[in-house]
Amino acid sequence: MAQLKITQIKSKISEKQNQRDTLRSLGLRHIGAVTIREDNSQNRGYVNTVAHLVKVEEID
């Protein structure tokens, strides 16, 4: 199954609380942090919530 490589590229400091919580749920704590998650609708929703803070790549 395809996977998503999610990299945090911007700070969460001036963002809303729900966006901070979403980053924490994805396992991202600081700029440059990388996590690999399964490509499913739940994780796609997380990414859409914080799309301006992360970079997403599909990997096999």
Buried (B, 14 or more C-beta within 10 A) or exposed (E): EEBBEBBBEEEBEEBEEEBBBBBEEBEBEEEEBEBEBEBEEEBEEBBEBBEEBBEBEEEE
